[in-house]
Amino acid sequence: MAILAHPDDESLGVGGALARCAAEGIETCVLTATRGQRGRFFDNANRPDDDTVGQVREGELRCAARELGVRELIVLDYRDGCLDDANPREAVAAIAGHIRRIRPQVVLTFDPFGAYGHPDHIAICQFATAAIVAAADPAFGAGSGAPHRVAKLYYMVTDQPKWDAYQAAFKTLVSRVDGVERAATAWPAWSITTRIDTREQWPAVWRAVQCHRTQNAIYANLATLSGADHEALWGSQTYYRVFSTVNGGRQLETDLFAGLRDGRGASDR
C-alpha cells in the first residue's frame, strides 16, 4: 500500500515498486490524499477552476494506476497545498480505516523531508506513520474495523546521484514555505536500506508518467530521452526501512517483502 499526497506521486515516486509487485502477483493499493487541484494545467493558459483541474488530474491518476497494475485506488478529499492544515485526528483516522480494511503487509510513503520540502509530502508522511500505529491499536476507533499490524514501513528516499539525474531530466525541485526556500534533500548512500531492481518495469512507469498530461510542461524533456536514460531514471528505486517486524540488519535489501515471502516465493499484499 502506497500512501501519497498527489496524483503523479504514484508514478514518479513508487511506480517501479508498484509495477514490480503487480508483475509478481502481489496486490497493490494506492491511497492519494488530494486530487492535485492546485497543480499545473498544461501551460496554465486558460486554466479552469481548481475543482475542474482536480477532476482531470484524478482521471490521469486512474490512467496511471492501470498502467502500474494497481489493484485498488483510493482518493481522499483533501485540498492540494493544504494537507498540513488538515485535522490530524480526522486524517489519521481516515487512513487507519483504510489500512484496517485493506490489511497491507508493506506500506510506502514519503520521507520526513517530503523529498524537497513540500508541505503536503511531509504531512502525508506524518499522517501515514501515525495511521499505522493507530491501525494496530485495539483501543483506536472501535467502529473502523479490526486492528491490523503492518509488518514493514518504508520511506521512499533518494541518494545524490539519483537526484542529480532526476533534476537534470525534469527541473530543479524546490518549495518556498514561509519565506524559506527548501530544496531536494538527498539521503546518504550508507543510510539506504533497500534498493529495488525495476529495470523490467521502466516502460510501464514511463507509460504511467505519460498519463499525467496536464503536467507535460514539467515532463516534456522526458520524451527526448533514450531508453538508457529512461532506465537510469526508472530502473531502480531506493527506500529507507523505517521498521520491520520480520527482518533487520545492515545488509542491503533487494526486496520490499524480504522476511515475508512464503515457500512459494510470493506474498498476498
ZIJOUR-V394518 format. One record per backbone hydrogen bond with DSSP energy under -0.5 kcal/mol. CO is the residue of the C=O (numbers start at 0). NH is the residue of the N-H. E is the energy in kcal/mol with one decimal. If there is no record, write none. Layout:
co={CO;CO}
nh={NH;NH}
e={E;E}
This chain:
co={0;0;1;1;3;4;5;7;8;8;10;13;14;15;16;17;18;19;20;21;27;27;28;29;29;30;31;32;35;40;43;48;49;50;51;52;53;54;55;56;57;58;59;60;61;62;63;64;65;71;73;73;77;78;81;82;85;86;87;88;89;90;91;92;93;94;95;96;97;98;104;104;106;107;108;110;112;113;113;114;117;118;119;120;121;122;123;124;125;126;127;128;129;130;131;132;133;134;135;136;140;147;150;151;152;152;153;154;154;155;157;158;159;160;161;162;163;164;165;170;171;172;174;174;176;179;181;183;187;187;188;192;193;195;195;197;197;198;200;200;201;202;203;204;205;206;207;207;208;210;211;212;213;214;214;215;218;218;219;220;221;225;226;227;228;229;230;234;234;236;237;238;238;238;239;239;242;252;254;256;256;261;265;267}
nh={2;107;3;30;32;33;8;11;12;13;14;17;18;19;20;21;22;23;25;24;70;71;1;31;73;3;75;77;38;43;46;52;53;54;55;56;57;58;59;60;61;62;63;64;65;66;67;69;68;29;31;75;34;81;84;85;87;90;91;92;93;94;95;96;97;98;99;100;101;102;150;151;153;2;155;113;116;115;117;184;121;122;123;124;125;126;127;128;129;130;131;132;133;134;135;136;136;147;137;139;143;149;244;106;241;242;108;156;239;110;186;162;163;164;165;166;167;168;169;172;173;183;176;181;179;176;174;185;190;191;191;252;238;197;236;200;201;201;203;204;205;206;207;208;209;210;210;211;211;212;214;215;41;217;218;219;221;222;222;223;224;229;230;231;232;233;234;197;198;195;156;192;193;240;154;241;152;194;257;259;260;264;261;26}
e={-0.5;-2.5;-0.6;-3.2;-2.0;-1.6;-1.7;-2.9;-2.0;-1.0;-0.8;-2.5;-2.7;-2.4;-2.5;-2.5;-2.2;-1.5;-2.7;-1.4;-1.3;-1.5;-2.7;-0.5;-3.0;-3.2;-2.7;-2.0;-1.8;-2.6;-1.0;-2.2;-2.7;-2.0;-2.3;-2.8;-2.2;-1.7;-1.9;-2.4;-2.3;-1.9;-2.5;-2.6;-1.7;-1.8;-1.8;-2.6;-1.1;-2.4;-3.0;-0.5;-0.7;-1.9;-2.0;-1.4;-0.5;-2.7;-2.7;-2.1;-2.5;-2.3;-2.9;-2.2;-1.5;-2.3;-2.5;-1.8;-2.9;-2.9;-1.1;-2.0;-2.5;-2.8;-2.6;-2.2;-1.9;-2.8;-1.2;-2.6;-2.2;-2.6;-2.4;-1.8;-2.1;-2.9;-2.7;-2.3;-2.3;-2.6;-1.8;-1.3;-2.6;-2.9;-1.0;-0.5;-1.3;-2.4;-0.6;-1.9;-2.4;-0.7;-2.3;-2.1;-1.9;-1.2;-1.7;-0.5;-2.7;-0.6;-2.8;-2.2;-2.6;-2.1;-2.8;-2.8;-1.7;-1.6;-1.9;-0.6;-0.6;-0.8;-0.6;-4.2;-2.1;-2.8;-2.6;-0.6;-1.6;-0.6;-1.1;-3.1;-2.5;-0.7;-1.8;-0.8;-0.8;-0.6;-0.7;-2.1;-2.6;-2.2;-2.2;-2.7;-2.1;-0.8;-0.9;-0.5;-1.5;-2.1;-1.3;-1.9;-2.5;-2.1;-1.4;-1.4;-1.8;-0.6;-1.3;-1.4;-1.5;-2.4;-2.5;-1.9;-1.6;-3.0;-2.4;-2.1;-0.6;-3.2;-1.6;-1.4;-1.8;-0.5;-2.5;-1.0;-2.0;-2.7;-1.7;-2.8;-1.1;-2.2;-1.0;-1.4}
